[in-house]
């Protein structure tokens, strides 16, 4: 099975939340610029697929306690707006990624959403506190390069209530890889070379599940169809730094500047697919995990 993406509801809700926040926040206030940017681009290219895959697992009932473990923040804002009778906690190790969104949540009157500083390797929550845990494009970044993901997932598993579920997305490729960057990375101080992210393959991902005693109830593979305009390939993949990539990205910026609208959603619908079986060119995996 291969499906086109369906993220219109999420995009519309994020744009609505951004517009609501801008009626309260003033230029220069924390969160104002972030909200203004989402009017033009409610969801980034790869997030279109990740948000869509994650929402397919949504079974949120009144009174549920839900932890967002450092996902892109607009996802939890949209969920809190859509499910006002559940309680959401957003956790992130970086205060600078929390403060502006506290202002946005307050401006949108989202009383069921709390932002907390926490290290996912040692989260300061009582065991069995949450019915659902989301972690989108996070686990691959948790240091150290060897074992940081296992430590964090074990800690998150301990927070699940019976019959609870973790919704996870991560980079997923035909061959695994570890990416390093020069300079500071997240909470890690500047060095000549710093761990940035893991890219998992099937063997590595299965080992991660085994080491954390989690099982994947369902998997959605995110693939990108070949095209000169496939954004992941030209920004991160095999076409990165080519002359073609430079031309396409420059043209994209020019069109977006003229129309004052992002092309990310249109391109995502055209080139990204969700499927229950791996397809070329694999880029990400979304899965719904339960404790064994």
C-alpha positions in Angstrom: 0.0 0.0 0.0 1.2 3.5 -0.9 -0.7 6.6 0.0 -0.6 10.3 -0.8 -0.3 12.5 2.2 -3.3 14.1 3.9 -2.2 16.9 6.3 -4.7 19.6 5.3 -6.5 19.6 8.6 -3.2 20.0 10.5 -1.9 22.7 8.2 -5.2 24.7 8.4 -5.2 24.4 12.2 -1.6 25.5 12.5 -2.3 28.5 10.3 -5.4 29.4 12.4 -3.4 29.1 15.7 -0.6 31.3 14.2 -3.2 33.9 13.2 -4.8 33.8 16.6 -1.5 34.2 18.4 -0.7 37.3 16.2 -3.8 39.0 17.5 -2.3 39.0 21.0 1.5 39.0 20.5 3.2 42.2 19.5 6.3 42.6 17.2 9.4 41.9 19.2 7.6 39.6 21.7 8.8 36.0 22.0 6.9 33.9 19.6 5.7 36.7 17.3 8.2 35.9 14.5 7.5 32.1 14.8 3.8 32.6 14.5 4.1 35.0 11.5 6.3 32.5 9.7 3.6 29.8 10.1 1.0 31.9 8.3 3.2 31.4 5.2 4.5 27.9 5.8 2.4 26.0 8.3 4.3 22.7 7.9 7.8 22.1 6.6 8.4 19.6 3.7 9.4 16.5 5.6 7.1 17.3 8.6 4.1 17.1 6.2 4.8 13.3 6.0 5.8 12.9 9.6 2.7 14.8 11.0 0.4 12.9 8.7 1.9 9.5 9.7 1.8 10.4 13.4 -1.9 11.6 13.3 -3.0 8.2 11.8 -2.3 6.7 15.2 -4.4 9.3 17.1 -6.8 7.7 19.6 -7.0 10.5 22.1 -9.8 10.3 24.6 -11.0 12.7 27.3 -8.7 12.8 30.3 -5.7 11.3 28.6 -2.2 12.5 29.7 0.1 13.0 26.6 3.8 13.8 26.5 5.4 15.3 23.5 9.1 14.5 23.8 10.7 17.4 21.9 8.9 17.1 18.6 8.5 20.2 16.3 6.4 22.4 18.6 3.5 23.3 16.3 2.4 19.6 16.3 1.6 19.6 20.0 0.0 23.1 19.7 -2.3 21.7 17.0 -3.2 18.6 19.1 -3.9 20.6 22.2 -6.3 22.8 20.2 -8.0 19.8 18.6 -8.3 17.8 21.8 -9.2 20.3 24.6 -10.2 17.6 27.1 -6.8 15.9 27.1 -3.7 17.2 28.9 -0.5 17.7 27.0 3.0 18.2 28.3 5.8 19.3 26.0 9.4 18.5 27.1 12.6 19.9 25.7 16.2 20.2 27.0 16.6 23.7 25.5 14.9 26.6 27.3 15.2 28.7 24.1 13.0 26.2 22.3 10.4 26.4 25.1 10.0 30.1 26.0 8.5 31.4 22.7 6.0 28.6 22.6 4.8 29.3 26.1 3.9 32.7 24.8 2.2 31.3 21.7 0.2 28.8 23.8 -0.9 31.5 26.2 -1.9 33.8 23.3 -4.0 30.9 21.9 -5.6 30.2 25.3 -4.4 26.6 25.3 -4.8 25.9 29.0 -4.4 22.1 28.5 -0.7 22.5 27.4 2.4 22.8 29.5 6.0 23.4 28.4 8.7 21.9 30.6 12.4 21.7 30.4 13.6 18.1 30.6 16.4 15.8 29.5 14.7 12.8 27.8 17.5 10.6 29.1 16.4 11.4 32.6 12.9 12.9 32.4 11.6 14.2 35.7 8.2 12.5 35.5 6.7 9.8 37.7 6.7 6.3 36.1 3.5 5.3 34.2 2.4 9.0 33.9 1.3 9.1 30.2 -1.2 7.4 27.9 0.6 8.6 24.7 4.1 9.8 24.0 5.0 11.5 20.7 8.6 12.0 19.6 9.0 13.2 16.0 12.5 13.6 14.6 14.1 13.6 18.0 15.5 10.2 19.0 18.2 10.3 16.3 19.8 13.4 17.8 20.2 12.2 21.4 23.8 11.9 22.5 26.0 10.0 22.8 26.2 8.6 19.3 26.3 5.1 20.6 23.5 4.4 23.1 21.9 7.8 23.6 18.8 6.6 21.7 18.5 3.5 23.8 18.8 5.4 27.1 16.1 7.9 26.0 13.6 5.3 24.7 14.0 3.1 27.8 13.3 6.2 29.9 10.2 7.0 27.8 8.9 3.4 28.0 9.0 3.7 31.8 6.6 6.6 31.6 3.9 4.7 29.7 0.8 3.6 31.4 -0.5 0.1 30.7 -1.7 -0.1 27.0 0.1 3.2 26.4 1.8 3.9 23.1 4.8 5.8 21.7 4.5 7.4 18.3 8.0 7.8 16.9 9.5 9.1 13.6 13.2 8.9 12.6 15.5 9.0 9.6 15.4 5.6 7.9 17.6 4.7 5.0 18.7 1.7 3.0 22.1 1.9 4.8 22.6 3.4 8.3 24.9 6.3 8.9 26.0 8.8 11.7 26.1 12.4 10.8 28.5 14.8 12.5 28.7 18.6 12.3 31.3 21.2 13.2 30.4 23.5 16.1 27.7 23.5 18.8 24.8 21.0 18.4 21.7 21.4 20.6 22.8 21.2 24.2 26.4 20.2 23.3 29.1 22.9 23.4 31.1 23.8 20.3 33.8 21.4 19.3 35.7 20.7 16.1 33.3 17.8 15.4 30.0 17.1 17.2 27.5 14.2 16.9 24.4 15.5 15.1 22.1 12.5 14.1 21.8 8.8 13.3 20.2 7.6 10.1 18.9 4.1 10.8 18.6 1.1 8.5 16.4 -1.9 9.2 18.9 -3.9 11.2 19.8 -0.9 13.4 16.2 -0.1 14.0 15.3 -3.7 14.9 18.2 -3.7 17.4 16.9 -0.4 18.9 13.5 -2.1 19.5 15.2 -5.2 21.0 17.4 -3.1 23.3 14.4 -1.1 24.6 11.9 -4.0 24.8 9.4 -2.2 22.5 7.5 -3.7 19.6 6.2 -1.9 16.5 2.5 -2.4 16.3 2.4 -0.5 12.9 5.0 1.0 10.6 4.7 3.7 7.9 7.7 4.0 5.6 8.2 7.5 4.1 9.8 7.5 0.7 10.5 10.3 -1.8 9.8 9.8 -5.5 12.7 10.7 -7.9 12.5 14.2 -9.3 14.7 17.2 -9.8 12.3 19.0 -7.4 12.4 16.3 -4.6 13.5 18.6 -1.7 15.0 16.0 0.6 17.3 14.6 -2.2 18.6 18.1 -3.1 18.9 19.4 0.5 20.2 16.3 2.3 20.5 13.4 -0.1 22.4 12.4 -3.2 21.8 15.6 -5.1 23.0 17.9 -2.3 25.5 20.6 -3.3 25.0 20.0 -7.1 24.4 22.8 -9.6 20.9 21.5 -10.2 20.1 21.7 -6.5 21.4 25.3 -6.3 19.2 26.2 -9.3 16.0 24.5 -7.9 16.4 25.9 -4.4 17.0 29.4 -5.8 13.9 29.2 -8.0 11.8 27.9 -5.1 12.9 30.9 -2.9 12.0 33.3 -5.7 8.5 31.8 -6.3 7.8 31.8 -2.5 9.0 35.4 -2.2 6.7 36.5 -5.0 3.6 34.5 -3.9 4.2 34.9 -0.2 3.4 31.2 0.1 5.6 28.2 0.8 5.8 25.4 -1.8 6.7 22.8 0.8 3.1 21.4 1.2 2.6 21.2 -2.6 6.0 19.5 -3.1 5.4 17.1 -0.2 2.0 15.9 -1.7 3.7 15.4 -5.0 6.9 13.6 -4.0 6.5 12.1 -0.5 4.5 8.8 0.1 3.6 6.7 3.0 3.6 3.0 2.6 3.4 -0.1 4.8 6.4 -1.7 2.9 9.8 -0.1 2.1 10.0 1.6 -1.2 12.8 3.5 -3.0 14.0 6.2 -2.0 13.5 5.6 1.8 13.9 8.7 3.9 12.0 8.3 7.2 10.0 5.8 9.3 7.0 6.4 11.5 6.0 3.7 13.9 3.6 3.1 16.8 5.4 1.3 19.6 4.1 -0.6 22.6 6.0 -2.2 25.5 6.5 -5.9 25.1 
